Amino acid sequence: MAASNTLGELLVALRTKNRMSQKELADYLYVNQGTVSRWERGVRFPDMELLQKIASRFDVDPSVLMDAPLNRSGGMSVILVEDEPVLLEDSDRTLREFLPEAAVASFRWPSDALAYAEAHRIDVAFLDIELVGGDGLSLARRLTERNPRVNVIFLTSHPEYATEALNMFCSGYVLKPLSPEKLRAQIEHLRFPEVGVLP
């Protein structure tokens, strides 16, 4: 397996090498087969806990999977952190449809997002503020410690945090739900602009 393989390509290669079907891998991880298919096509990505289980099952170093690029676009890298599953799914879909060339990774848990950020460059981070297992403001501080040029956009239902968020010099503050119109406005006014990403 070449080091340049995307995460989806690595998953296919590992599964094939071990003569395992998508359904067998899905059963092992307690997810559905469609989820594995989406990982392999680069439509969605497993969280850090699942990556650890996959690495253990195929007897590879977890860093092999965690360090793999999400796609071959070389485009903007985006993370989304939202602990409500329905909102996570909806916001993830909006990001992928509006920014088809971007590598989008979505997480429910702040710790998973931090672990991902340790191994990947993050250009834009969409963060919920009130999170189970942490909060978006603290997560933003940790992310900017690792990369001072990350564009943090708070995606929240709580307008009362706006002053504190803006005092952190965030790139934006959006009230849920995330719509294409809101997303365009944020991408057009990033604190650290990304060139050529808008359709």
C-alpha positions as CSV (number, residue, x, y, z in Angstrom):
1,M,0.0,0.0,0.0
2,A,1.5,3.3,-1.1
3,A,1.8,6.1,1.5
4,S,-0.1,8.4,-0.9
5,N,-3.2,6.2,-0.9
6,T,-6.3,7.9,0.5
7,L,-8.0,6.6,3.6
8,G,-10.8,5.0,1.5
9,E,-8.2,3.3,-0.8
10,L,-6.3,2.0,2.3
11,L,-9.5,0.5,3.7
12,V,-10.3,-1.2,0.5
13,A,-6.8,-2.6,0.2
14,L,-6.7,-3.9,3.8
15,R,-10.1,-5.4,3.5
16,T,-9.3,-7.1,0.2
17,K,-5.9,-8.3,1.4
18,N,-7.6,-9.9,4.4
19,R,-10.4,-11.4,2.2
20,M,-13.1,-9.6,4.1
21,S,-16.3,-8.3,2.6
22,Q,-17.8,-4.9,3.4
23,K,-20.5,-6.6,5.3
24,E,-18.1,-8.6,7.4
25,L,-16.1,-5.4,8.3
26,A,-19.4,-3.6,9.0
27,D,-20.5,-6.5,11.3
28,Y,-17.1,-6.4,13.1
29,L,-17.4,-2.7,13.8
30,Y,-21.2,-2.7,14.5
31,V,-22.0,-0.4,11.7
32,N,-24.0,-1.0,8.5
33,Q,-22.5,-2.0,5.2
34,G,-23.5,1.4,3.6
35,T,-21.3,3.1,6.2
36,V,-18.3,1.1,5.2
37,S,-19.1,1.8,1.5
38,R,-19.2,5.5,2.2
39,W,-15.8,5.4,3.9
40,E,-14.3,3.6,1.0
41,R,-15.7,6.0,-1.5
42,G,-14.5,9.0,0.6
43,V,-18.0,10.3,1.2
44,R,-17.7,9.9,5.0
45,F,-14.9,9.0,7.4
46,P,-14.7,6.8,10.5
47,D,-14.1,8.5,13.8
48,M,-10.9,7.9,15.8
49,E,-12.3,5.1,17.9
50,L,-13.4,3.2,14.8
51,L,-10.0,3.8,13.1
52,Q,-8.3,2.2,16.1
53,K,-10.6,-0.8,15.8
54,I,-9.9,-1.1,12.1
55,A,-6.2,-0.9,12.7
56,S,-6.4,-3.5,15.4
57,R,-8.4,-5.9,13.2
58,F,-6.0,-5.6,10.3
59,D,-2.9,-5.5,12.6
60,V,-1.5,-2.2,11.3
61,D,-0.2,0.8,13.1
62,P,-3.2,3.2,13.7
63,S,-1.1,6.1,12.3
64,V,-1.2,4.4,8.9
65,L,-4.9,5.2,8.8
66,M,-4.9,8.4,10.7
67,D,-2.2,10.0,8.6
68,A,-3.8,9.0,5.2
69,P,-5.2,11.9,3.1
70,L,-8.9,12.0,2.9
71,N,-9.0,12.7,-0.8
72,R,-6.8,13.5,-3.7
73,S,-8.0,17.0,-4.3
74,G,-5.3,18.7,-2.5
75,G,-8.0,21.2,-1.7
76,M,-9.2,22.9,1.5
77,S,-9.3,20.7,4.6
78,V,-12.5,21.2,6.8
79,I,-13.6,19.7,10.1
80,L,-17.1,19.8,11.6
81,V,-17.7,19.1,15.2
82,E,-21.3,18.7,16.3
83,D,-22.7,16.3,18.9
84,E,-26.2,16.1,17.7
85,P,-26.3,13.3,15.1
86,V,-29.0,14.7,12.9
87,L,-27.4,18.2,12.8
88,L,-24.0,16.6,12.2
89,E,-25.4,14.7,9.2
90,D,-27.2,17.8,7.8
91,S,-24.3,20.1,8.2
92,D,-21.9,17.5,6.8
93,R,-24.1,17.1,3.7
94,T,-24.2,20.9,3.2
95,L,-20.4,21.2,3.4
96,R,-19.8,18.4,1.0
97,E,-22.4,19.6,-1.6
98,F,-21.2,23.2,-1.4
99,L,-17.5,22.5,-1.3
100,P,-17.1,19.4,-3.4
101,E,-13.3,19.7,-3.7
102,A,-12.7,20.1,0.1
103,A,-11.7,17.2,2.4
104,V,-14.4,17.2,5.0
105,A,-14.1,15.2,8.3
106,S,-17.0,15.2,10.8
107,F,-16.8,14.4,14.5
108,R,-19.2,14.1,17.4
109,W,-16.5,14.3,20.1
110,P,-13.9,17.1,20.6
111,S,-11.2,14.6,21.5
112,D,-11.6,12.9,18.1
113,A,-11.3,16.2,16.4
114,L,-8.2,17.1,18.3
115,A,-6.6,13.8,17.5
116,Y,-7.4,14.3,13.9
117,A,-5.9,17.8,14.0
118,E,-2.7,16.5,15.4
119,A,-2.1,14.5,12.2
120,H,-3.7,16.8,9.5
121,R,-3.6,20.4,8.4
122,I,-7.0,22.0,9.1
123,D,-7.9,25.1,7.1
124,V,-11.5,25.6,8.4
125,A,-13.1,24.3,11.6
126,F,-16.9,24.5,12.0
127,L,-17.5,24.0,15.8
128,D,-20.6,23.7,17.9
129,I,-20.1,25.5,21.2
130,E,-22.0,23.4,23.6
131,L,-20.6,19.9,23.2
132,V,-20.9,16.6,25.1
133,G,-17.4,16.0,26.5
134,G,-16.1,19.5,26.1
135,D,-17.0,22.9,24.5
136,G,-16.3,24.5,21.2
137,L,-14.6,27.5,22.7
138,S,-11.9,25.4,24.4
139,L,-11.6,23.2,21.3
140,A,-11.0,26.4,19.2
141,R,-8.2,27.4,21.5
142,R,-6.6,24.0,21.2
143,L,-6.9,24.0,17.4
144,T,-5.4,27.5,17.1
145,E,-2.5,26.5,19.4
146,R,-1.7,23.8,16.8
147,N,-2.3,26.0,13.8
148,P,-2.7,29.8,14.3
149,R,-4.1,30.2,10.8
150,V,-7.0,27.9,11.2
151,N,-10.3,29.6,10.3
152,V,-12.7,28.9,13.3
153,I,-16.4,29.3,12.5
154,F,-18.7,28.7,15.4
155,L,-21.9,26.9,14.4
156,T,-24.3,27.2,17.3
157,S,-27.9,27.7,18.6
158,H,-26.6,30.0,21.3
159,P,-26.3,33.7,20.3
160,E,-25.2,34.6,23.8
161,Y,-21.7,33.3,23.2
162,A,-21.0,35.6,20.3
163,T,-19.0,38.2,22.2
164,E,-16.7,35.6,23.7
165,A,-16.3,33.9,20.4
166,L,-15.5,37.2,18.5
167,N,-13.0,38.1,21.2
168,M,-11.1,35.0,20.2
169,F,-10.8,36.5,16.7
170,C,-12.8,33.7,15.2
171,S,-13.5,33.8,11.5
172,G,-17.3,33.6,11.9
173,Y,-20.3,32.9,14.0
174,V,-23.3,31.1,12.5
175,L,-26.7,30.2,14.0
176,K,-27.9,26.8,13.1
177,P,-28.9,25.3,10.8
178,L,-26.1,25.7,8.3
179,S,-27.5,26.6,4.9
180,P,-25.7,27.1,1.6
181,E,-26.3,30.8,1.9
182,K,-24.8,31.0,5.4
183,L,-21.9,28.8,4.3
184,R,-21.1,31.0,1.3
185,A,-21.1,34.1,3.4
186,Q,-18.6,32.5,5.8
187,I,-16.3,31.2,3.1
188,E,-16.3,34.6,1.3
189,H,-15.1,36.3,4.5
190,L,-12.6,33.9,6.1
191,R,-10.0,35.6,8.3
192,F,-7.3,33.6,6.4
193,P,-8.8,33.4,2.9
194,E,-8.7,30.2,0.9
195,V,-8.3,30.9,-2.8
196,G,-10.5,29.3,-5.5
197,V,-12.7,27.2,-3.2
198,L,-16.1,28.7,-4.0
199,P,-18.2,27.3,-6.9
